[in-house]
Structures are given as C-alpha cells and as structure tokens.
Amino acid sequence: MKKTKNFYLNGEKFFSGDILNLSNIITYFDYNSSLLVLEYNNFICPKEKWDTIFINDNDKIEIVTIVGGG
C-alpha cells in the first residue's frame, strides 16, 4: 500500500503517492532549472543534489525563479 505524502511548494500544499525527488518536482511543474534557486527545508540546495533528495512528508520547498531585465 502506498503512503501518500504531503509537501509544500512555495507555500501551497500538494499530495503525492509516488516517490519523488527534487528533479521530478522541477520537471513536473515545468520550471527552467537553469534559472532558479531551490530551497529545501530552509536550506539552499545545490543542483547537483536534486536527483538524490527525495520528498518526505511535510517537506517545504521554495523555488525562486531568476528574471532578467533592464
């Protein structure tokens, strides 16, 4: 039996029964991975670790996209 996990992305609550890592979240929500900063449970998470960090119940993820302009 799968256990549903809830997590928070930019303050909004989501649920999943799948095993997800941070890369899966970025892909699913269609973020441009080269233009963002990801905070995982209050720590900035380097891109090299996104494939190895799996979502647990009540995790908090903040994604800030970088926008250029003049």
Biotite code that builds the C-alpha atoms (Angstrom):
import biotite.structure as struc

atoms = struc.array([
    struc.Atom([0.000, 0.000, 0.000], chain_id="A", res_id=1, res_name="MET", atom_name="CA", element="C"),
    struc.Atom([1.366, 3.409, -0.988], chain_id="A", res_id=2, res_name="LYS", atom_name="CA", element="C"),
    struc.Atom([1.591, 6.078, 1.651], chain_id="A", res_id=3, res_name="LYS", atom_name="CA", element="C"),
    struc.Atom([0.507, 9.493, 0.442], chain_id="A", res_id=4, res_name="THR", atom_name="CA", element="C"),
    struc.Atom([2.970, 12.217, 1.351], chain_id="A", res_id=5, res_name="LYS", atom_name="CA", element="C"),
    struc.Atom([2.156, 15.864, 1.534], chain_id="A", res_id=6, res_name="ASN", atom_name="CA", element="C"),
    struc.Atom([4.670, 18.580, 0.811], chain_id="A", res_id=7, res_name="PHE", atom_name="CA", element="C"),
    struc.Atom([4.618, 22.330, 0.436], chain_id="A", res_id=8, res_name="TYR", atom_name="CA", element="C"),
    struc.Atom([5.804, 24.089, -2.697], chain_id="A", res_id=9, res_name="LEU", atom_name="CA", element="C"),
    struc.Atom([6.030, 27.874, -2.432], chain_id="A", res_id=10, res_name="ASN", atom_name="CA", element="C"),
    struc.Atom([3.576, 27.738, 0.468], chain_id="A", res_id=11, res_name="GLY", atom_name="CA", element="C"),
    struc.Atom([0.962, 25.642, -1.355], chain_id="A", res_id=12, res_name="GLU", atom_name="CA", element="C"),
    struc.Atom([0.157, 22.131, -0.133], chain_id="A", res_id=13, res_name="LYS", atom_name="CA", element="C"),
    struc.Atom([0.463, 19.178, -2.550], chain_id="A", res_id=14, res_name="PHE", atom_name="CA", element="C"),
    struc.Atom([-0.016, 15.431, -2.170], chain_id="A", res_id=15, res_name="PHE", atom_name="CA", element="C"),
    struc.Atom([1.680, 12.516, -3.915], chain_id="A", res_id=16, res_name="SER", atom_name="CA", element="C"),
    struc.Atom([1.680, 8.754, -3.605], chain_id="A", res_id=17, res_name="GLY", atom_name="CA", element="C"),
    struc.Atom([4.746, 8.487, -5.840], chain_id="A", res_id=18, res_name="ASP", atom_name="CA", element="C"),
    struc.Atom([8.379, 8.547, -4.810], chain_id="A", res_id=19, res_name="ILE", atom_name="CA", element="C"),
    struc.Atom([9.607, 11.966, -5.925], chain_id="A", res_id=20, res_name="LEU", atom_name="CA", element="C"),
    struc.Atom([12.938, 13.699, -5.875], chain_id="A", res_id=21, res_name="ASN", atom_name="CA", element="C"),
    struc.Atom([13.550, 17.410, -6.323], chain_id="A", res_id=22, res_name="LEU", atom_name="CA", element="C"),
    struc.Atom([14.300, 16.973, -10.046], chain_id="A", res_id=23, res_name="SER", atom_name="CA", element="C"),
    struc.Atom([10.891, 15.327, -10.515], chain_id="A", res_id=24, res_name="ASN", atom_name="CA", element="C"),
    struc.Atom([9.196, 18.325, -8.876], chain_id="A", res_id=25, res_name="ILE", atom_name="CA", element="C"),
    struc.Atom([11.051, 20.801, -11.102], chain_id="A", res_id=26, res_name="ILE", atom_name="CA", element="C"),
    struc.Atom([10.152, 18.838, -14.223], chain_id="A", res_id=27, res_name="THR", atom_name="CA", element="C"),
    struc.Atom([6.509, 18.292, -13.258], chain_id="A", res_id=28, res_name="TYR", atom_name="CA", element="C"),
    struc.Atom([5.904, 21.968, -12.534], chain_id="A", res_id=29, res_name="PHE", atom_name="CA", element="C"),
    struc.Atom([7.802, 22.942, -15.713], chain_id="A", res_id=30, res_name="ASP", atom_name="CA", element="C"),
    struc.Atom([10.477, 25.123, -14.135], chain_id="A", res_id=31, res_name="TYR", atom_name="CA", element="C"),
    struc.Atom([13.557, 26.099, -16.133], chain_id="A", res_id=32, res_name="ASN", atom_name="CA", element="C"),
    struc.Atom([16.249, 24.506, -13.968], chain_id="A", res_id=33, res_name="SER", atom_name="CA", element="C"),
    struc.Atom([18.947, 26.875, -15.203], chain_id="A", res_id=34, res_name="SER", atom_name="CA", element="C"),
    struc.Atom([17.037, 29.923, -13.937], chain_id="A", res_id=35, res_name="LEU", atom_name="CA", element="C"),
    struc.Atom([16.079, 29.075, -10.375], chain_id="A", res_id=36, res_name="LEU", atom_name="CA", element="C"),
    struc.Atom([17.216, 28.812, -6.798], chain_id="A", res_id=37, res_name="VAL", atom_name="CA", element="C"),
    struc.Atom([15.763, 25.962, -4.764], chain_id="A", res_id=38, res_name="LEU", atom_name="CA", element="C"),
    struc.Atom([15.361, 25.992, -1.009], chain_id="A", res_id=39, res_name="GLU", atom_name="CA", element="C"),
    struc.Atom([14.624, 22.639, 0.632], chain_id="A", res_id=40, res_name="TYR", atom_name="CA", element="C"),
    struc.Atom([13.542, 22.683, 4.288], chain_id="A", res_id=41, res_name="ASN", atom_name="CA", element="C"),
    struc.Atom([15.121, 26.125, 4.819], chain_id="A", res_id=42, res_name="ASN", atom_name="CA", element="C"),
    struc.Atom([18.466, 25.310, 3.157], chain_id="A", res_id=43, res_name="PHE", atom_name="CA", element="C"),
    struc.Atom([19.623, 26.311, -0.322], chain_id="A", res_id=44, res_name="ILE", atom_name="CA", element="C"),
    struc.Atom([20.008, 23.078, -2.255], chain_id="A", res_id=45, res_name="CYS", atom_name="CA", element="C"),
    struc.Atom([22.670, 22.825, -4.991], chain_id="A", res_id=46, res_name="PRO", atom_name="CA", element="C"),
    struc.Atom([21.567, 21.489, -8.368], chain_id="A", res_id=47, res_name="LYS", atom_name="CA", element="C"),
    struc.Atom([23.967, 18.520, -8.064], chain_id="A", res_id=48, res_name="GLU", atom_name="CA", element="C"),
    struc.Atom([21.844, 17.094, -5.223], chain_id="A", res_id=49, res_name="LYS", atom_name="CA", element="C"),
    struc.Atom([18.393, 17.421, -6.789], chain_id="A", res_id=50, res_name="TRP", atom_name="CA", element="C"),
    struc.Atom([18.392, 13.819, -8.059], chain_id="A", res_id=51, res_name="ASP", atom_name="CA", element="C"),
    struc.Atom([19.381, 12.381, -4.685], chain_id="A", res_id=52, res_name="THR", atom_name="CA", element="C"),
    struc.Atom([16.998, 14.249, -2.369], chain_id="A", res_id=53, res_name="ILE", atom_name="CA", element="C"),
    struc.Atom([13.633, 12.538, -2.092], chain_id="A", res_id=54, res_name="PHE", atom_name="CA", element="C"),
    struc.Atom([10.474, 14.207, -0.836], chain_id="A", res_id=55, res_name="ILE", atom_name="CA", element="C"),
    struc.Atom([9.318, 13.251, 2.642], chain_id="A", res_id=56, res_name="ASN", atom_name="CA", element="C"),
    struc.Atom([6.083, 14.042, 4.436], chain_id="A", res_id=57, res_name="ASP", atom_name="CA", element="C"),
    struc.Atom([5.711, 17.757, 5.277], chain_id="A", res_id=58, res_name="ASN", atom_name="CA", element="C"),
    struc.Atom([8.823, 18.889, 3.393], chain_id="A", res_id=59, res_name="ASP", atom_name="CA", element="C"),
    struc.Atom([8.954, 22.559, 2.445], chain_id="A", res_id=60, res_name="LYS", atom_name="CA", element="C"),
    struc.Atom([10.268, 23.542, -0.970], chain_id="A", res_id=61, res_name="ILE", atom_name="CA", element="C"),
    struc.Atom([10.646, 27.120, -2.134], chain_id="A", res_id=62, res_name="GLU", atom_name="CA", element="C"),
    struc.Atom([11.556, 27.820, -5.740], chain_id="A", res_id=63, res_name="ILE", atom_name="CA", element="C"),
    struc.Atom([12.603, 31.295, -6.776], chain_id="A", res_id=64, res_name="VAL", atom_name="CA", element="C"),
    struc.Atom([12.997, 31.965, -10.471], chain_id="A", res_id=65, res_name="THR", atom_name="CA", element="C"),
    struc.Atom([15.555, 34.419, -11.753], chain_id="A", res_id=66, res_name="ILE", atom_name="CA", element="C"),
    struc.Atom([14.214, 37.048, -14.136], chain_id="A", res_id=67, res_name="VAL", atom_name="CA", element="C"),
    struc.Atom([16.457, 39.336, -16.145], chain_id="A", res_id=68, res_name="GLY", atom_name="CA", element="C"),
    struc.Atom([15.576, 42.704, -17.442], chain_id="A", res_id=69, res_name="GLY", atom_name="CA", element="C"),
    struc.Atom([16.606, 46.250, -17.647], chain_id="A", res_id=70, res_name="GLY", atom_name="CA", element="C"),
])
